[in-house]
Amino acid sequence: MPSVVYPAETFEGLRQVFSCIDNTTLEGCDTRQKVETLCQRSLQLVDRLRGIGPVAAVCVYPVFVRQAAGLLRGSGIKVASVAGAFPAGQSPLPLKLQEVRYAIDEGADEIDTVLLRGALLEGEYTKVFDELAAIRQESAGHTLKVILETGELKTAENIAKGAEIAIAAGADFIKTSTGKIAISATLEASEVMLNIIKQHYNRTGKRVGFKAAGGISTPDEVLKYYELAVRILGKEEINNQFFRVGASRLTERLFAFLTEQNFAI
């Protein structure tokens, strides 16, 4: 049987997506060896002839930031760290700020923090804003991604409100999910978030990034998020300054797909 030939647009879209991946390990069983392997593979997954790679960042827990920063130094790959009581966010603000500062002092370029969903669901919007604004101040000069955990916010109205608060508090990116609950990233929640980003840009001229994360594990799945973002924001916005995908299983699969399949290019 003849092999399938994929259109050039598919290759170009997925090639762009690959450079927007935050290659991630966030497990209780993470070890120094696992983090070293993640960093080394992130450095190796490059096909310069086809313009594939490297990934945008490696994302780890704060205790592994110093190790990752050392392994990736000079590569152009950023070190992202979750901080601020990931994944639940249910800790006092001073402890969250200490963790953010620790991650930055260890060498993190980017902070992925979490929105306080319980307070938002109770209508305590000022509390949610004030916490995020304090984290923004603590992480000044570093990229801040705010995770909404849309599966817990549930409704489009709550998701939109969370996105608006995060952006108002100074988030550089708004992110769908932690990947730690049953309902992770969905296209429906992503569409709400992308529309809030678009409205904010139309109103202020300021660009805010979007990160899809949680359960996205195949090229077909991630292509749908890429196409949605292109439709709402425009193709020029799909670069790793304004578009990210948090991934663990996807990275190797997408690289193999791009380098092994036939494309009409």
N, C-alpha and C positions, 0 to 999 in steps of 0.2 A: 504494500500500500504506500502511496506517496505521502511524504510528511506534510503536516499542515504548515502553511506559510502565513504568518501573522502580518497584518498591515504595518507600515512604517510608523503610523501614528501611535500604535500600541507600544512599539519599542521606545519611541521618544518619550511618551508619557511615563512608562515604567522606569526608563533610565533616569528621568528627572526625579521620580519618586525615590529611587535608590539613594540619591545624594541627599535626600531629606530625612533619612531614617535616623532615629535615636536607637542605636543597638543596645538592648536593655537586658540586664539581669537584676531582678528584685525578688529574690526568694530567701526564705529563712535558712536554706541550706547553702547559700552562697559561700564560697571559700576564696582564698587568695588565688588558688590554682584556677578556679572557674573564671575569676575576673581576668587573670592573665591570658587565659585562652580567648576570652571575649575580645580583649584588646588586640591580641595578635591577629585574630581572624578579621577584625575590623580593619587592620592595616593591610592585610593580604587580599581582601575582597576588592580588587581594583583591576579593571581591564582598560588600560590606557588607550589601546588601539581603537576600542569602541566607545571610549569616553564614559565608562561606567565606574562610579565610585570616586572617592571613598564616601562612606556614610558621613552624616553631619556630626554625630556625637555618640558617645558611649554613656549610658545612664546606669548609675549604681547607687548603692546606699552610701551614706556619708563616711562610714568606716573604711571604704575602699577607694575613696577619692584620691588620696595621696598616691596610692599604688597606680591607679589608672592614669593620673596626670603624668607620672614618671614614664610610664610605658608609651604614652601617646605624644610626649613632648616633641614639638617640631613637625608633627604630621599634618596639622590643620584640623584634626578631629577634636571637637570640643569634649570636655568632661562635664556631664550633667549629673546632678545629685538630687534625689528626692530629699526634702527637708521640711520641717514644720509639722511633725506628727503624722507623716504618711503611714497608712492610707486613710485613717479615720478622721484625723484632725482634732481628736478629742483630748487635747492637752492644754494646759494654761499657756497663754501667749508668751510669757517670758521664757518658757522652755522651748517653744517653737523658735523664737528668735535666737536663742543660744544654739540650736541645732543648725539654723541657717548660717550663722556666723562661723560655726565649726566647719561646715562644708566648704565655705568660701576660703577660710584660712588654710584648709587642706589642699586647695587648688581648684575648686569647682569653678567652671566658667558660667554655668547655667544652674538655676534652681527650679525644680519642679515641686511646687507646694500644693496644698489642698484647701479648697474653700470649705468653710464651716457649714456643712449642709444642715445640721440640726437647727442652727440659729436662723438660717434662711427659711426653713420650713415653718418656723415659729413667727416669721415676719420681722425678725430682729435685723433688719437690713443695715442699720448703722453699725451694729456690732460686727457684721460680716465685713463691711467696708473698712472699718477701723483696723481690724486684724490684718487684712490684706495690705492696707496702706503702710502699716508698721513693718510687715515683711518686705514690702517694696523698698522702704527706707533702709532696712538692714542689708538688703541685697543690691543697693545702688551700684550702678556700673556693671552689673551682671544681668544676663537674660533671665527674666522671671516668667515661668509658665504656671498658670493657675488651673488646677484640675477641678472641674465642676462635679465630677462623678454623676453624670446625667442619669444613670440607672436608679439612683436614689432620689434625685429631684423629680423624676417621673413625668411631669407635665411640661408641655412646651412653654407655658407661662413661667414656671419655676426655672427652667433652663435659660430662658431669655433673661430673666431677672438676675440670675447668677452671672451670666455672661456680661450683662451691663455693669454690675457692681465690680466684677473683676477688672474690666477695662477701665472703669472710672478710678479704681485704686492704683492703676499704673501697670497692669499686666502687659508684658510684651507678647505673650501668647495666651490663648485660652485652650484648654485641653479637655477632651471628652471624659476620660476615665482613668482609674488607677489600674484596672485589670484584676482587681482583687474581689469583685463581687460578681454575681451570676450574670447581670446585664451590663455588658461593657459598651464599647463603641457601637453606635447604630447610625445608619444613614439619616434617619429621621431627626435624631438629636443634633447630628452634625449640620443638617440643613438649617436648623434654628440658629445655631451658633454662627454659622457662616453669614447668615442674613443680618445678624446683629453686628458682626464685623463690617459688613458692607455698609450698613446704615451709619455706623460710627465714622467710617471713612468719608462718606458723602456729606456728613454733617461737619466734620472737623478737619478733614484732609490728612488725618493721622492713620497710618497703617498698623494693624494689630495682626499677629500671626494666629494660625489655627493648627492644633495638633490632634490627630486622631490616634487613639491608643486603646488597647484592650481587645484581644480576640481576633485581630486582623493578622491572618497567618498565610494567606495565599496570594499570588499575583492577581488572580481574578477579583478577590475581595478588595485589595488595595486600589486596584484600577478604578473601582466604583467611587471611592473617596476622592481620588484624583479628579475624575470627571465631574463630580459634584462641585468640587472647589473651583475648577475651571469655569463651570457654568455660572457660578455666583460671583466669583471674584475676578475672573479673567486669567488667561494663561500666563500673563506676565507676572502674576503674584505667586506662581508655583515655583518657588525656590526655597532653599533652606533658611532664608531670612524670615519667611512668612508662612511656611508650610512644613510641618513635621509629621512623621508617623512613628509612634512608639512600637517597637517590635522586638520579639525574641526569636520566634520560629520563622518569621517572614524573611529575615535578612538572607540567610543561606539559600532559601527556596527561590527568592527573587533573583539573586545573583546567578544561580544555576539556570533559571528560565531565560534570563537575558543573554547568557553566554552559550546556551545549548540549543535553543529553538531557532527556527528559520524565520527571518523577518524580511519583508520586501523593501530592503534599503540598499 
